[in-house]
Amino acid sequence: MKRIIGVGNALVDVVCRIEGDELLGSLGLPKGSMQLVDIKKSALIREKTKGTNISYSAGGSNANAIHGLGKLGIGAGFIGSIGTDDMGDYFENDMKQAGVATYLLRSWSPTGTSTVLVSSDSERTMATHLGAAVEITADSILEGYFKGYDILYFEGYLVPNRPLIEKMCQLAKNLGMEVAIDMASYNIVEENLGFYGDIVDKYVDILFANEEEARSFTNLSADDAVAELSKRCKIVVIKTGKRGSLIKSGDEFLKIGSLDVMCVDTTGAGDLYSSGFLYGYSKGMGLEKCGLLGTLLAGNIIQVVGSKMDDRRWDNIKTALKEIEELE
């Protein structure tokens, strides 16, 4: 079984359900967007949402996926930067309780938070204060962290930090590791298109993207983008929401449908898809089973509020997972 180490922005998700969208307007947050906010705006949002139904969890795109792998029993690790505060302690403990080995830089800056405002139609609007999360640098990445791992998995939100990306990828390749990336955000792709292309061509073996990110990178529809990107990577996965996912590796091409379930909140859906897919891949399963496992986890996380699931749901997932593993 291959072991996986992730690198990403270490955040604590603060998930709030809101009754109407008037609050979004008063806070200047476009519905469905992800906005970076300063510490004052973050505090204002927290004040305005006080008294609503709030849940907390270790978050950040990559951390969500690695947390999922930990819950599935994969030997997973996570590298990131957190504050020397209660939120930082919460993040570290949440990851460790999931079975994840943590390699965390501690900063005097506050731990980053992402306030996720979930509207009544399940649309999510995110206001993120990165705080200590952005203080991870190329110098933070030590070769010893990677030893014993087989796959490096990182999020596209880190791509603007070019020295960090180059250091991670070069170390991984020098150690014979595979490199996987989730493109994370179409605007990050657009703003770093040339560098993104270089990284994909030089280092990336497994690429995850949604339709918007794939279009920003290739200027093609999902079906055409997966074909184009498969010329540049070993495995390409394009997540298409309710329509499922497209997977291509060489001449093999698959369309995997989504689960027919009621969506409560899409937070973490793409991240947990990656958890399921990488779980299957780490155990040597074929692409179809990997895609089915990704769909299984994504289809479960959208049935709950936030990016984490309780132990009962994880037990049900593990039962379904075994059934997929045993498919002929």
C-alpha positions as CSV (number, residue, x, y, z in Angstrom):
1,M,0.0,0.0,0.0
2,K,1.3,3.4,-1.0
3,R,1.6,6.1,1.7
4,I,0.6,9.7,1.0
5,I,1.7,13.0,2.4
6,G,-0.2,16.2,1.8
7,V,0.9,19.9,1.8
8,G,-1.6,22.7,2.1
9,N,-3.1,25.6,3.9
10,A,-3.9,24.6,7.4
11,L,-7.2,26.2,8.3
12,V,-10.1,25.6,10.8
13,D,-13.4,25.5,9.0
14,V,-16.2,27.4,10.8
15,V,-19.4,26.3,9.1
16,C,-22.5,28.3,9.6
17,R,-26.0,27.7,8.2
18,I,-27.8,30.9,7.4
19,E,-31.6,31.3,6.8
20,G,-31.5,34.0,4.1
21,D,-28.9,35.6,1.9
22,E,-29.3,39.1,3.3
23,L,-26.4,38.5,5.6
24,L,-24.1,37.9,2.6
25,G,-25.1,41.2,1.1
26,S,-24.5,43.1,4.3
27,L,-21.0,41.6,4.6
28,G,-20.2,42.2,1.0
29,L,-19.7,38.5,0.2
30,P,-20.9,37.5,-3.3
31,K,-23.0,34.3,-2.9
32,G,-21.0,31.2,-3.9
33,S,-17.6,33.0,-3.9
34,M,-14.4,32.4,-1.9
35,Q,-13.2,35.7,-0.6
36,L,-9.9,36.3,1.2
37,V,-10.5,38.6,4.2
38,D,-8.3,40.4,6.7
39,I,-8.5,39.6,10.4
40,K,-10.9,42.5,11.1
41,K,-13.4,41.3,8.5
42,S,-13.0,37.8,9.7
43,A,-13.9,38.9,13.3
44,L,-16.9,40.9,11.9
45,I,-18.2,37.8,10.2
46,R,-17.8,35.7,13.3
47,E,-19.7,38.4,15.3
48,K,-22.5,38.6,12.8
49,T,-22.9,34.8,12.7
50,K,-22.9,34.4,16.5
51,G,-25.8,32.3,17.7
52,T,-26.3,30.5,14.4
53,N,-25.8,26.7,14.0
54,I,-21.9,26.5,13.9
55,S,-19.6,23.5,13.6
56,Y,-15.8,23.4,13.6
57,S,-13.3,21.1,11.9
58,A,-9.8,21.0,10.7
59,G,-10.0,22.3,7.1
60,G,-8.3,23.5,4.0
61,S,-8.7,21.6,0.8
62,N,-5.7,19.4,1.2
63,A,-6.2,18.8,4.9
64,N,-9.8,17.7,4.2
65,A,-8.5,15.1,1.7
66,I,-5.7,13.9,4.0
67,H,-8.1,13.7,7.0
68,G,-10.3,11.5,4.9
69,L,-7.4,9.2,4.0
70,G,-6.6,9.0,7.7
71,K,-10.1,7.9,8.5
72,L,-9.8,5.2,5.9
73,G,-6.7,3.8,7.5
74,I,-4.1,4.9,4.9
75,G,-0.7,5.9,6.3
76,A,-1.1,9.6,5.6
77,G,0.8,12.7,6.7
78,F,0.2,16.5,6.5
79,I,2.6,19.5,6.3
80,G,1.3,23.0,7.1
81,S,1.6,26.1,9.3
82,I,-0.7,26.9,12.2
83,G,-0.7,29.5,15.0
84,T,0.4,29.1,18.6
85,D,-3.3,29.3,19.7
86,D,-6.4,27.3,20.6
87,M,-7.4,27.0,16.9
88,G,-4.0,25.6,16.1
89,D,-4.2,23.0,18.9
90,Y,-7.7,22.1,17.6
91,F,-6.4,21.6,14.0
92,E,-3.5,19.4,15.1
93,N,-5.6,17.3,17.4
94,D,-8.4,16.9,14.8
95,M,-5.8,15.6,12.3
96,K,-4.1,13.3,14.7
97,Q,-7.4,11.8,15.9
98,A,-8.0,10.8,12.3
99,G,-4.7,8.9,12.2
100,V,-2.8,11.5,10.3
101,A,0.9,12.2,11.1
102,T,1.4,15.9,11.4
103,Y,4.4,18.0,10.5
104,L,3.3,21.5,11.5
105,L,5.2,24.8,11.7
106,R,4.0,26.9,14.7
107,S,3.7,30.6,14.2
108,W,2.8,33.6,16.3
109,S,0.3,34.6,13.7
110,P,-3.3,33.4,14.3
111,T,-4.3,30.0,12.8
112,G,-6.1,30.5,9.5
113,T,-9.8,30.1,9.4
114,S,-12.4,29.7,6.7
115,T,-15.9,30.8,7.6
116,V,-18.3,28.8,5.4
117,L,-21.8,30.3,5.1
118,V,-24.2,27.7,3.9
119,S,-27.4,29.1,2.3
120,S,-30.8,27.3,2.5
121,D,-30.2,26.0,-1.1
122,S,-26.9,24.4,0.0
123,E,-24.7,27.0,-1.8
124,R,-21.7,27.8,0.2
125,T,-19.9,31.2,0.4
126,M,-16.5,31.2,2.0
127,A,-14.6,34.0,3.8
128,T,-11.0,32.9,4.4
129,H,-8.5,34.5,6.7
130,L,-5.3,32.6,5.9
131,G,-3.3,33.8,8.9
132,A,-0.4,31.5,9.7
133,A,-1.3,29.1,6.9
134,V,0.6,31.2,4.3
135,E,3.8,31.1,6.4
136,I,4.8,27.7,5.1
137,T,7.8,28.3,2.8
138,A,10.3,26.3,0.8
139,D,12.6,26.3,3.8
140,S,9.8,24.6,5.8
141,I,10.0,21.5,3.6
142,L,12.6,19.1,4.9
143,E,13.5,15.9,3.0
144,G,13.0,13.9,6.1
145,Y,9.3,14.7,6.0
146,F,8.9,12.9,2.7
147,K,10.8,9.8,3.6
148,G,8.6,6.7,4.0
149,Y,5.9,8.2,1.7
150,D,5.2,7.3,-1.9
151,I,2.9,10.1,-3.1
152,L,3.1,13.8,-2.6
153,Y,-0.4,15.4,-2.8
154,F,-0.8,19.2,-2.7
155,E,-3.4,21.8,-3.4
156,G,-3.4,24.5,-6.2
157,Y,-3.9,27.2,-3.6
158,L,-0.1,26.9,-3.0
159,V,0.9,27.5,-6.6
160,P,1.5,31.3,-6.2
161,N,4.3,30.3,-3.8
162,R,6.6,29.2,-6.6
163,P,9.7,28.4,-4.6
164,L,7.7,26.2,-2.3
165,I,6.1,24.3,-5.2
166,E,9.5,23.8,-6.9
167,K,11.2,22.6,-3.7
168,M,8.4,20.1,-2.9
169,C,8.2,18.6,-6.4
170,Q,11.9,18.3,-6.9
171,L,12.3,16.6,-3.5
172,A,9.5,14.2,-4.3
173,K,10.9,13.2,-7.7
174,N,14.4,12.8,-6.2
175,L,12.9,10.4,-3.8
176,G,11.1,8.4,-6.5
177,M,7.6,9.6,-5.3
178,E,4.6,10.3,-7.5
179,V,3.1,13.8,-7.5
180,A,-0.6,14.5,-7.4
181,I,-2.3,17.9,-7.4
182,D,-5.8,19.3,-7.0
183,M,-6.0,22.5,-9.1
184,A,-8.2,24.0,-6.3
185,S,-9.5,27.2,-7.9
186,Y,-10.0,28.5,-11.5
187,N,-8.8,32.0,-10.6
188,I,-5.5,30.5,-9.2
189,V,-5.1,28.7,-12.5
190,E,-5.8,31.8,-14.6
191,E,-3.4,34.0,-12.6
192,N,-0.6,31.4,-12.8
193,L,-1.2,29.7,-16.1
194,G,2.4,29.6,-17.4
195,F,3.8,28.3,-14.1
196,Y,1.0,25.8,-13.7
197,G,1.7,24.4,-17.1
198,D,5.4,24.0,-16.3
199,I,4.6,22.2,-13.0
200,V,2.1,19.8,-14.7
201,D,4.5,19.0,-17.5
202,K,7.6,18.5,-15.3
203,Y,6.2,16.8,-12.2
204,V,2.5,15.9,-12.0
205,D,1.4,12.3,-12.3
206,I,-2.2,12.6,-11.1
207,L,-4.2,15.7,-11.7
208,F,-7.6,16.5,-10.1
209,A,-9.7,19.4,-11.4
210,N,-13.3,20.5,-11.7
211,E,-14.9,21.7,-14.9
212,E,-14.1,25.4,-14.3
213,E,-10.5,24.7,-13.5
214,A,-10.0,22.4,-16.4
215,R,-11.5,25.0,-18.8
216,S,-9.3,27.8,-17.4
217,F,-6.2,25.6,-17.9
218,T,-7.1,24.3,-21.4
219,N,-9.9,26.5,-22.7
220,L,-11.7,23.3,-23.5
221,S,-14.9,21.6,-22.2
222,A,-14.5,18.8,-19.6
223,D,-14.7,16.0,-22.2
224,D,-12.0,17.6,-24.4
225,A,-9.9,18.8,-21.5
226,V,-9.6,15.3,-20.0
227,A,-8.3,14.0,-23.3
228,E,-5.8,16.9,-23.7
229,L,-4.5,16.7,-20.1
230,S,-4.1,13.0,-20.3
231,K,-1.3,13.7,-22.8
232,R,0.6,15.6,-20.1
233,C,-0.2,13.4,-17.0
234,K,-0.4,9.8,-16.1
235,I,-3.9,10.1,-14.7
236,V,-6.4,12.9,-15.1
237,V,-9.7,13.2,-13.1
238,I,-12.2,16.0,-13.9
239,K,-15.0,16.3,-11.3
240,T,-18.3,17.4,-12.9
241,G,-20.6,17.8,-9.9
242,K,-24.0,16.1,-10.3
243,R,-22.8,14.5,-13.5
244,G,-20.0,12.6,-11.7
245,S,-16.4,12.5,-12.9
246,L,-14.3,11.8,-16.0
247,I,-11.1,9.8,-15.7
248,K,-8.5,9.2,-18.3
249,S,-5.2,7.4,-18.3
250,G,-3.6,6.6,-21.7
251,D,-6.2,4.9,-23.8
252,E,-8.5,4.2,-20.8
253,F,-11.4,6.5,-20.4
254,L,-14.2,6.3,-17.8
255,K,-17.3,8.2,-16.9
256,I,-18.4,7.6,-13.3
257,G,-21.8,8.8,-12.2
258,S,-22.7,10.5,-9.0
259,L,-24.7,9.1,-6.0
260,D,-28.4,9.9,-6.1
261,V,-28.6,11.5,-2.7
262,M,-30.0,14.7,-1.2
263,C,-27.3,17.4,-1.1
264,V,-27.2,19.4,2.1
265,D,-23.9,21.1,1.7
266,T,-21.2,20.7,-1.0
267,T,-18.3,21.7,1.3
268,G,-15.5,19.2,1.0
269,A,-17.1,17.2,-1.9
270,G,-14.1,17.5,-4.2
271,D,-11.7,17.0,-1.4
272,L,-13.3,13.8,-0.2
273,Y,-13.6,12.6,-3.8
274,S,-9.8,12.8,-3.9
275,S,-9.6,10.9,-0.6
276,G,-11.6,8.0,-2.1
277,F,-9.7,8.0,-5.4
278,L,-6.3,8.1,-3.8
279,Y,-7.3,5.4,-1.3
280,G,-8.1,3.1,-4.2
281,Y,-5.0,4.1,-6.1
282,S,-2.7,3.5,-3.1
283,K,-4.0,0.0,-2.8
284,G,-3.4,-0.8,-6.5
285,M,-7.0,-0.8,-7.6
286,G,-8.1,-0.1,-11.2
287,L,-9.3,3.4,-12.2
288,E,-13.0,2.4,-12.2
289,K,-12.9,1.3,-8.5
290,C,-10.8,4.4,-7.7
291,G,-13.6,6.6,-9.3
292,L,-16.3,4.7,-7.5
293,L,-14.6,5.2,-4.2
294,G,-14.2,8.9,-4.9
295,T,-17.9,9.1,-5.7
296,L,-18.8,7.2,-2.5
297,L,-17.0,9.6,-0.3
298,A,-18.2,12.7,-2.2
299,G,-21.8,11.5,-2.1
300,N,-21.6,11.0,1.6
301,I,-20.0,14.3,2.6
302,I,-22.7,16.3,0.7
303,Q,-25.3,14.8,2.9
304,V,-23.9,16.6,6.0
305,V,-23.1,20.1,6.9
306,G,-19.3,20.9,6.8
307,S,-16.3,18.9,5.7
308,K,-16.3,16.1,8.3
309,M,-18.5,13.1,9.0
310,D,-19.4,11.3,12.2
311,D,-18.1,7.8,13.0
312,R,-21.4,6.1,12.2
313,R,-21.3,7.4,8.6
314,W,-17.6,6.4,8.3
315,D,-18.6,2.9,9.4
316,N,-21.2,2.8,6.7
317,I,-18.7,4.1,4.1
318,K,-16.2,1.4,5.1
319,T,-18.8,-1.3,4.6
320,A,-19.7,0.1,1.1
321,L,-16.0,0.5,0.4
322,K,-15.3,-3.2,1.0
323,E,-18.2,-4.1,-1.4
324,I,-16.5,-1.9,-4.1
325,E,-13.1,-3.5,-3.4
326,E,-14.6,-7.0,-3.9
327,L,-16.2,-6.1,-7.3
328,E,-15.0,-8.3,-10.1
